[in-house]
Amino acid sequence: MLQANYIAQNRDAVVAGLQKKHFKETDKVDQIIAIDEKRRKVKYDLDEVLAQQNSIAKEVGQLFAQGKRDEADVLKAKAPVLKEQGRVLQEQLEGLEKEQHELLISLPNLPHSSVPEGRTPEDNEVVKEVGEIPTLADTAKPHWELMEQYGIIDLALGTKITGAGFPVYIGKGARLQRALVNFFLDNAITAGYKEINPPLVVNTDSATGTGQLPDKEGQMYHATIDDFYLIPTAEVPVTNIHRDDILAEADLPIKYCAYSPCFRREAGSYGKDVRGLNRLHQFEKVEIVQFQTPDKSYETLEGMVKHVEGLLQQLELPYRILRLCGGDMSFASALTYDFEVYSAAQKRWLEVSSVSNFETFQSNRLKTRYKGHEDKKTQLVHTLNGSALALPRIVAALLENHQTAAGTVRLPKALHSYLGFEEIG
């Protein structure tokens, strides 16, 4: 969430940043500034009334002590009038604060200066491309045919049990899922992340704190009786670990990793882009999250990018890194790098990770601060997170890119000790 005082002091820059993200309701900026001016005036008047009340109470006490009862009674008569004025002003202040808060949480984060202009994924900037695109035999198949051929992932069974977008992993398919999760977690732990096993449902405060609400309420599964949301990513519960906390600068960065199923309603459309594992309502992912001081957060972001790179290199998958343009970024992000792996059978790139710096956007909502060890000043931390990694498209690319002319899939060496087998087929 942006801060009202920052908006007031940097009005034109805020509008330009929102326009770079193609946010249409920039008139809200001036509404926030106008409400903040009213709020400050009402707050000043309320403080004046409260000061008068305190002064009268003190003076009345002194007059009684001096035996000047009549003068004390005259002053006491003013107290109910001031009390009513204070009540009215307090209601006005609360109403203005609520109105301002609702406007503030509806604004997306501002993009970092390095974010390229653009509206669609085609406008994203390719930062790096690594690995050779594999050449497959003419008999090569897309992953949805390989899943059926090997009997390792059953989409139809998932549809029977639940609905479309909820696959069932069987035999070596289930073991491959488990191997990838353990491989990703072990790499994160080696890199200094502390493992968390979080709840899979969160309350409204948690979803609002990380920016899922009010932006993505239609994309999350909502348990309405309890007002809980199924998590779209482990980022939500893990980042909320430090909601309302004041951290010590000496403890930063704080690094967490977590495996979780993820639930998303937006699977939606039809066609080749969403066939098989390309888009699901339920999938597994390992997430990495960091809390960092503002002066080091972009250095931390680059380190998280290198961590994801290392995973893809060990999985022997060709990949590229994109810096997302303003129009393709998430609501909460200041800068996002997307990772895509090449799907040789589908002949296209598949997104498998987003690594983002949210700066103070989430921490302002969460009230997550840190205290400097020198000046003892309290300020907002920067939060960062990344997929390391999301499993479905990794599995798709492993099946497609590593299939052989003999009709088997040779899995990368890095997974052998986790799997207990080296190939499928």
Residue pairs with C-beta under 8 A, 6 or more apart in sequence:
1 104
1 105
1 107
1 361
1 364
1 365
2 14
2 104
2 107
2 109
2 110
2 361
2 364
3 104
3 360
3 364
4 32
4 33
4 36
4 100
4 104
5 36
6 14
7 14
7 29
7 32
7 33
7 36
8 32
8 33
8 36
11 29
11 30
11 33
13 110
14 29
14 110
15 26
15 29
17 110
17 111
18 26
18 29
18 107
18 108
18 110
19 26
20 111
20 115
20 117
20 326
21 108
21 110
21 111
21 326
21 327
21 329
22 119
22 326
22 327
23 107
23 108
25 106
28 103
28 106
28 107
29 107
31 103
32 100
32 103
32 104
32 107
35 96
35 99
35 100
35 103
36 100
38 96
39 93
39 96
39 97
39 100
42 89
42 92
42 93
42 96
43 93
45 89
46 86
46 89
46 90
46 93
49 82
49 85
49 86
49 89
50 86
52 82
53 79
53 82
53 83
53 86
56 75
56 76
56 78
56 79
56 82
57 79
59 75
60 72
60 75
60 76
63 69
63 71
63 72
63 75
64 72
105 208
105 214
105 365
106 214
108 215
108 331
108 332
109 211
109 331
109 332
109 333
109 334
109 358
109 359
109 361
110 334
111 326
111 329
111 333
111 334
111 335
112 298
112 334
112 335
112 357
112 359
114 323
114 335
115 323
115 324
115 325
115 326
115 329
115 334
115 335
116 123
116 124
116 125
116 323
116 325
116 326
117 123
117 325
117 326
118 124
118 325
118 326
118 327
118 328
119 325
119 326
119 327
119 328
120 325
120 327
120 328
121 328
123 325
123 327
123 328
124 322
124 323
124 324
124 325
124 328
124 338
125 322
125 323
125 325
126 320
126 321
126 322
127 320
127 321
127 322
127 323
127 337
128 320
128 321
129 318
129 319
129 320
129 321
130 309
130 312
130 313
130 318
130 319
130 320
131 313
131 316
131 317
131 318
131 319
131 342
132 318
133 318
133 342
133 344
134 318
134 342
134 344
134 401
135 344
136 344
136 345
136 400
136 401
136 403
137 404
137 405
139 405
139 407
140 344
140 345
140 400
140 403
141 149
141 345
141 400
141 403
142 275
142 276
142 343
142 345
142 346
142 400
143 276
143 277
143 343
143 345
143 346
143 395
143 396
143 397
143 399
143 400
144 155
144 275
144 276
144 277
146 399
146 400
146 403
146 409
147 153
147 154
147 155
147 173
147 276
147 277
147 399
148 154
150 172
150 173
150 409
150 424
150 425
151 170
151 171
152 169
152 170
152 171
152 172
152 173
152 174
152 176
152 424
153 167
153 168
153 169
153 170
153 173
153 277
153 395
154 167
154 168
154 170
155 164
155 167
155 168
155 276
157 168
158 164
158 165
158 166
158 167
158 168
159 166
161 168
163 281
164 267
164 281
165 267
165 279
165 280
165 281
165 282
166 280
166 281
166 282
167 277
167 280
167 282
169 176
169 177
172 419
172 421
172 424
173 395
175 419
175 420
175 421
176 395
176 398
176 411
176 415
176 419
176 424
177 284
177 391
177 395
178 418
179 415
179 418
179 419
180 284
180 389
180 391
180 394
180 395
180 415
180 418
181 259
181 284
181 286
181 391
182 418
183 311
183 314
183 414
183 415
183 418
184 259
184 286
184 311
184 388
184 389
185 195
185 257
185 259
185 286
187 307
187 310
187 311
187 314
187 388
188 195
188 257
188 286
188 288
188 307
188 388
189 195
189 257
191 255
191 307
192 255
193 255
193 256
193 257
193 288
194 255
194 256
194 257
195 256
195 257
195 258
196 234
196 238
196 241
196 256
196 257
196 258
197 258
197 259
198 231
198 234
198 237
198 238
198 258
198 260
199 231
199 237
200 230
200 231
200 237
200 260
200 261
200 263
201 223
201 228
201 229
201 230
201 231
202 228
202 229
202 231
202 236
202 237
202 240
203 227
203 228
203 229
204 213
204 227
204 229
205 240
205 243
206 236
206 237
206 240
206 243
207 213
207 220
207 229
207 236
208 214
208 365
209 239
209 240
209 243
209 362
209 365
209 366
210 235
210 236
210 239
210 240
210 332
210 362
210 365
210 366
211 330
211 331
211 332
211 358
211 361
211 362
211 365
212 220
212 229
212 232
212 236
213 229
215 331
215 332
216 232
216 331
218 265
219 232
219 264
219 265
219 266
220 229
220 230
220 232
220 263
220 264
220 265
221 229
221 230
221 263
221 265
222 228
222 229
222 230
223 229
223 230
230 263
231 237
231 260
231 262
231 263
232 262
232 263
232 264
233 260
233 262
233 285
233 287
233 385
233 387
234 258
234 259
234 260
234 262
234 285
234 286
234 287
234 289
235 287
235 289
235 385
237 258
237 260
238 256
238 258
238 287
238 289
238 385
239 289
239 362
239 366
239 383
239 385
240 366
241 256
242 254
242 291
242 366
242 368
242 381
243 366
243 367
243 368
244 366
244 367
244 368
245 368
245 369
246 369
246 370
246 371
246 378
247 254
247 291
247 368
247 369
247 370
247 371
247 381
248 370
248 371
248 373
249 293
249 370
249 371
249 372
249 373
250 373
252 291
252 292
252 293
252 370
252 381
253 290
253 291
253 292
253 293
253 296
253 300
254 290
254 291
255 288
255 289
255 290
256 288
256 289
256 290
257 286
257 287
257 288
257 289
257 388
258 286
258 287
258 289
259 284
259 285
259 286
259 287
260 284
260 285
260 287
261 282
261 283
261 284
262 282
262 283
262 284
262 285
262 390
263 281
263 282
264 280
264 281
264 282
265 281
267 274
267 279
267 280
267 281
268 274
268 279
272 346
273 279
276 396
277 283
277 392
277 393
277 395
277 396
278 350
278 392
278 393
278 396
279 392
280 392
283 390
283 391
283 392
284 390
284 391
284 392
285 387
285 389
285 390
285 391
286 387
286 388
286 389
287 385
287 386
287 387
287 388
288 304
288 307
288 385
288 386
288 388
289 383
289 384
289 385
290 300
290 304
290 383
290 384
290 385
291 363
291 368
291 370
291 381
291 382
291 383
292 300
292 381
292 382
292 383
292 384
293 370
293 381
293 382
294 359
294 360
294 379
294 380
294 381
294 382
297 357
297 359
297 382
297 384
298 335
298 357
300 357
300 382
300 384
301 335
301 337
301 355
301 356
301 357
301 384
304 355
304 384
304 386
304 388
305 321
305 337
305 355
305 386
307 386
307 388
308 339
308 353
308 355
308 386
308 387
308 388
308 389
309 319
309 321
309 339
311 388
311 389
312 319
312 339
312 341
312 352
312 389
314 412
314 414
315 394
315 398
315 412
315 414
315 415
316 401
316 402
316 412
316 413
316 414
317 341
317 342
317 394
317 397
317 398
317 401
318 341
318 342
318 401
319 339
319 340
319 341
319 342
319 352
320 339
320 340
320 342
320 349
321 337
321 338
321 339
322 337
322 338
322 339
322 340
323 335
323 336
323 337
324 333
324 336
324 337
324 338
324 354
329 336
330 336
330 354
330 356
332 356
332 358
332 361
332 362
333 356
333 357
333 358
333 361
334 356
334 357
334 358
334 359
334 361
335 356
335 357
336 354
336 355
336 356
337 354
337 355
337 356
338 351
338 353
338 354
339 351
339 352
339 353
339 354
339 355
339 387
339 389
340 349
340 350
340 351
340 352
341 349
341 350
341 352
341 393
341 394
341 397
341 401
342 348
342 349
342 350
342 397
342 401
343 349
343 350
343 393
343 396
343 397
343 400
343 401
344 397
344 400
344 401
345 400
345 401
345 403
346 396
346 400
350 393
350 396
350 397
351 393
352 387
352 389
352 390
352 393
352 394
352 397
353 386
353 387
353 388
353 389
353 390
354 386
354 387
355 384
355 385
355 386
355 387
356 384
356 385
356 386
357 382
357 384
358 382
358 383
358 384
358 385
359 382
359 383
360 380
360 381
360 382
361 383
362 368
362 383
363 369
363 380
363 381
363 382
363 383
364 380
366 383
368 380
368 381
368 383
369 378
369 379
369 380
369 381
370 378
370 379
370 380
370 381
371 377
371 378
372 378
372 379
398 409
398 411
398 412
399 409
399 424
402 409
402 410
402 411
402 412
403 409
404 410
404 425
406 425
407 425
408 423
408 424
408 425
409 423
409 424
409 425
410 422
410 423
411 419
411 421
411 422
411 423
411 424
416 422
